[in-house]
């Protein structure tokens, strides 16, 4: 049985990989965890890394992220689960 690495689409993105390699310099585990969380955030919100950057430039990301936090809170997700997405997006 072969396993497909999660988030291969993100790994194909040169800018994402640059960010990922930079995180891994500090801690390989942090790099892996942040990449998975970033991929999950993109999947949940139906966006891409480029879409997040465009939303950040236009100011739309702030409202979208607040809506995301509200939605996850309504689904009884722990605060520690939600806050990791903020850390990932900020990085």
C-alpha positions as CSV (number, residue, x, y, z in Angstrom):
1,X,0.0,0.0,0.0
2,X,1.3,3.4,-0.9
3,X,0.4,6.6,0.9
4,X,-0.1,9.9,-0.9
5,X,1.4,12.9,1.0
6,X,-1.3,15.3,2.1
7,X,-1.4,18.7,0.5
8,X,0.6,17.8,-2.6
9,X,-1.1,20.8,-4.2
10,X,0.5,23.1,-1.6
11,X,3.9,21.4,-2.0
12,X,3.8,22.2,-5.7
13,X,3.5,25.9,-4.9
14,X,7.0,27.5,-4.8
15,X,6.0,30.3,-2.4
16,X,4.4,27.8,0.0
17,X,7.5,25.6,-0.1
18,X,9.7,28.6,0.6
19,X,7.6,29.4,3.7
20,X,7.6,25.7,4.7
21,X,11.4,25.3,4.4
22,X,11.9,28.5,6.4
23,X,9.6,27.1,9.2
24,X,11.5,23.8,9.2
25,X,14.8,25.6,9.8
26,X,13.4,26.4,13.3
27,X,11.7,23.1,13.8
28,X,10.8,20.3,11.4
29,X,7.7,19.4,13.4
30,X,6.5,23.0,13.4
31,X,6.9,23.1,9.6
32,X,4.9,20.0,9.1
33,X,2.1,21.0,11.6
34,X,1.8,24.4,10.0
35,X,1.6,23.0,6.5
36,X,-1.1,20.6,7.5
37,X,-3.1,23.4,9.3
38,X,-2.6,25.7,6.3
39,X,-3.9,23.0,3.9
40,X,-6.9,22.4,6.2
41,X,-7.7,26.1,6.4
42,X,-7.6,26.4,2.6
43,X,-9.8,23.3,2.3
44,X,-12.4,24.5,4.9
45,X,-12.6,27.9,3.3
46,X,-12.4,26.8,-0.3
47,X,-9.4,29.1,-1.0
48,X,-5.8,28.9,-2.2
49,X,-2.6,30.5,-0.9
50,X,-2.9,33.1,-3.7
51,X,-6.5,33.8,-2.7
52,X,-5.5,34.4,0.9
53,X,-2.8,36.9,-0.2
54,X,-5.3,38.7,-2.4
55,X,-7.8,38.8,0.4
56,X,-5.1,40.1,2.8
57,X,-4.3,42.9,0.3
58,X,-7.9,43.9,-0.1
59,X,-8.7,43.7,3.7
60,X,-11.2,40.9,3.1
61,X,-9.1,38.3,5.0
62,X,-9.8,39.9,8.4
63,X,-13.6,39.6,8.0
64,X,-13.3,36.1,6.5
65,X,-11.1,35.0,9.3
66,X,-13.5,36.4,12.0
67,X,-16.3,34.5,10.3
68,X,-14.2,31.3,10.3
69,X,-13.5,31.7,14.0
70,X,-17.2,32.3,14.7
71,X,-18.2,29.2,12.6
72,X,-15.6,27.0,14.3
73,X,-16.7,28.2,17.7
74,X,-20.3,27.3,16.9
75,X,-19.1,23.8,16.0
76,X,-17.7,23.6,19.6
77,X,-14.1,23.5,18.4
78,X,-11.6,24.3,21.2
79,X,-10.0,27.7,21.4
80,X,-6.6,26.1,21.2
81,X,-7.7,24.4,17.9
82,X,-8.9,27.7,16.4
83,X,-5.9,29.9,17.5
84,X,-3.5,27.7,15.7
85,X,-5.0,28.8,12.4
86,X,-4.3,32.4,13.3
87,X,-0.7,31.6,14.0
88,X,-0.4,29.8,10.7
89,X,-2.1,32.5,8.7
90,X,0.0,35.2,10.4
91,X,3.2,33.3,9.6
